[in-house]
């Protein structure tokens, strides 16, 4: 580094650490300023003296990078690094790192949180009980939605990375059949069947998306693919919002083309109040929190700090630039 006490800036640290974790290790590495949130127009002002910038969702565009003369390192506090203009960083020989593994178990767990919301709806039934419905019931039990057993149902997993594989393990524990579609044929276990994407959508009772957002995958779940699905099928997305044509999904849900959707991600986050999926009863939406268990965030923060320390040691790790 060019100075004995390097200047680090965290642009948007609140979602990673709203106060239940510690920045102590990071603070020990240099002169560190942590901002909970940084408005786009404030990025340059807050980071202009920084040699290292850490970001989650704050965008480091070409214009921003060019306005930060001392910048040597960008640490993305997430797996996806589309918030950084990599070409501009490479031109300046700025090292860019990410955190490739930290939330696998937590995200797979959220997949089944959404699935179980549809198959058994425990929370709504509990609310009904507390409202007096059970006390006044004529029978010893009641249910307001069908109770569905997962054993024997087919889950289709789109993408066979770490999270897709973890989801398949949970599905196997529930006694489900597993279909997989992936660019690679490697490591698909014998109890899963690899099929093409259209076959997966046609045959699955539940489709769970676990693929990256690319030009090829953007909007892959469109009206045509939704029409292929069973009318009893569920669509789960804990990956990236733009994988789905959200207007097409809204229409499919309203028409009963599919039974429901469980989404932890949307194309715009936070969504506008007129988002087409808001208000649709058969669409359960959580606010991008599959990654946000304390365990996952703790692993994420540890790797963020390890990445910075490795850079200082001249052995940068998890480099994406």
N, C-alpha and C positions, 0 to 999 in steps of 0.2 A: 504494500500500500504506500501511498505517497505521503502519509502523515503518521506520526507515532501513535496518535489516538484517532482511529478512524471514526468517521461520522456515519451512523446508521439512522435511517428513518423508516418507521413502520407507518404506512399510509392509512390502513383500515384494519386495525387490530381487534375491534370489538367482537365481531362474530367468532373469531378464533378464541379470544379470551375476554369474555364479558366480566371477568373478575374472579372466576373460580380456579384459574391457573396462575402461574407466576412467570413474569418476564425476567426474573432475576438472572438466569444464565445468559440471556441475550444482552441485558444491560451491562454485564461484566465484560463483554467483548469490545466495548467502545463507548463513545459518546452517542447515546441512543435516545431518539425522540420517538415516542409512541403516540400516534393519533388514533382515536377510536374510529373516526370517519374522516374522509377527505373528499371534499367536493371536487369535481373535475377541474374547475377553474383555479383551485388552490394547490394542485399537485406541485406545480413548478415552484411556487413560493415556499412550500413546506420542505421541498427536497433539493432546493438549489445548491446547498452546501454539502449534500450527501455524497459519499463515495459508495454507499450501499443503500439500496432501497428494497424494502419488503412490501409486497402487495398481495392482496387476495383478489378483489374485484376492481380496484382502481386501475384504470387503463393507462399504460405507458405506451403511448403512440409514438410515431416517429417525431412529431413536433415536440412532444414532452421530452423524449430522450435527447434530442438536439439542444434542448434548453437547459440540460443538466450537465454542465461542463466537467464536473469532477466524478461523474458516475463511472464506476468500474464493475458493479455487480448488481443484478436484480434477482431477488429471491421470491419466487411465487409461492405463496402459502396455501397451495392447493395442488391438485394433480393437473388440471387443465391450465394451459399457459397461453390461451388465445388473447389474453389481456395485454400481452407484450408484443410489440412489433419486432419479431426476431431478426428480420433483415436489417433493420436500423441498428439493433444491438450488435449484430455481427460486424457491421461496417465500422463500429466504434471499438470492436474487440471487447465488448462488455459480456461478462459471463452471466448466463441466465440459468437458474436451477428451478426445479419443482420438487414436489413430494409425491412420488409415484404410488406409495403404499402406506395407508394408515387407516382407512375406514371400511375395509372389506367386510368384516363381520357385521358392522353397524348397518351398512347399506343393505346387505342381504337380509338382515333382521327386519328392516323397514319394508322390504318386499312382502314379507309374510304378515307384517302388521296390516298392510293394505288388503292382502288377500283375506285374512281372518275377519276384517271389518265387513267384508261382503258375505262371507260364508257363515258367520255366526252372530255378528252385530251385537257383541256383548254390551257395549256402552249404551246403546239405545234401549236395550232391554233392561239394563240396570236403572236407567232414568225412569222407565215405565213402572218398575217395581217401587222406586222411591216416591213416585207420584200416586201410589195406591192401587195400581192396576192389579197386582197379584192379590192383594188383600181382598179385593172385591170380585175376584175371578170365580166363575162357577166351577172350574176344574182345578186340578192340582198344578197345572202348568198352562202356559200360553206362549205363543210366539207370533211376532208381527212380521217376520220375514222368514223365508225358507232356511232351515238349518242344513247345511251342505257338508258332506264328508269329503275330505281331500283325497283320501286313499282311493287309488284307481283312476283319478282324474289325470289329465295330461297337461303338463306345463311346457310351454315352448320358450326356450331361452335364446334370445337374439344377441349373440356375442359371447365368446368363450374365454374371456379374461378371468382375472382372479375373482371378481364379484359374481360373474356368471357361474363360475364353478362353485363358489360358496353357496349360491342360491340353489344350485342343483343338489348339493349335499343336504340342505334343509328339506328340499322337495322329496328326496329319497327317504329321509327320516319320517316324512308324513305318508309314505307309501305311494307317492305319485310316479307316473311315467314321465320321462324327460325326453323332449325333443330339443335338438340344438341346431342352430345355423351359425356358421362361422367361416371366415376366410381361410382358416387352417383346419386340416383334418387331424392334427396332432392332439393327443391327450384326451380325446373324447372317450369316456369309459364305455365298457361293453354293455352296461345297463342303460345307456342313453343311445338315442338314435339320431344320427346327423341327417338332416333333410335340407332341401332348398327353402328359401324364405316363404314362398307362396304356400308350399305344403305345410309348413309350420303354422301359418295363420289359419289355414283351413282345418287342421286336425287338433289344434290345441284348445283346451278349456280355459287356459290362462296363458297369455303372452306377456313375458317380462323382458323389457328392453335393457340391454347392458353393453351397448356398442358406443364407440366414440362418435362425435358429431363431425362429419366430413361432407364434402360436396356430394358424395354418393349416398350418404345416409340421411341428409337433411330432407325432411318431409317424406321419409320412406313409408310411414304409416299414413297413407292417404285414403281417400274415399274408396278406391278400388280394393285396397287391402282390408279395410274395415268391413267391406261387403263380403269378403271371403270368410270372415269369422262366424262362428256359431252364434245364434241369437242369445245363448246362455253364457257366452264367453266374457272374460274379464281382460282388460288391458292394464298393465302395470308399467309405470315409467319412473325409475329412480336414476336415470342416466342424464339425458339432456333434453330440454323442452322441445327444441326445434326438430327433433326426430319425428314429431307428430304434426300433421296438418290439423291444427287445433279447431278450426272452423268445421272441417270435415268430421272431426270427432264429436263436436257439439251436436251436429246434425244427426250423427249415428246414434248418439245416446238419446236424443229427443225422440227419434223415430223407433227406438228399440231394436236397432240393427245389432247392437251388442248389449249385454246386461249392465255393464258398468266399467268404470275406469278409476284406478287409483294412481294419483300423480304426486310426486314430490318435487317436480320441476316443471316450469313453464317457459315459454319462449321469451317472455318479459318478466323480470323479477326485480322489484315487486310488480304484480300485474296491474294494468289499468282497471278502474272500477267497471268498465264496460267490456272486460274480457269475455269472450263468448262462452267459456266454460264455467264462469261464476254463476252460482244459483241453480245449477243442474243437480238435482238430488242424487242421481246415479253416478255422479263424478265426485269422488273424495279427493280433496287436495290438501296436502301438507306443505308448509312453507320452506321447502328446500332444507330439511332438517335431518335427512338420513345420515349425513356425515357428522352430526353435531352431538353425539354422545360425548360425555366427558372423557371416556377412555380413548375414543378416536381423536378428539381434539388434543389430548395430551400427547399422543403419539405424533400427531402433526406438528405440534410446537417443538417437540424434541428434535424432530428431523429438520425443521427449519433452522434451529440453532446449530445442529450438527453440520448442515450445509454451509452456514456462515463460517464456522470454525474450520472446516475443511478448506474453504477458499483462502482463509488467512494462512493456513499451513502450506499453501501452494499445491494442494491436491484436491481440487474441486470435485464434488460428487453430484450425482443426479443432474448433470448438465444437459440442457435441451437446446442450447444455442449453437 
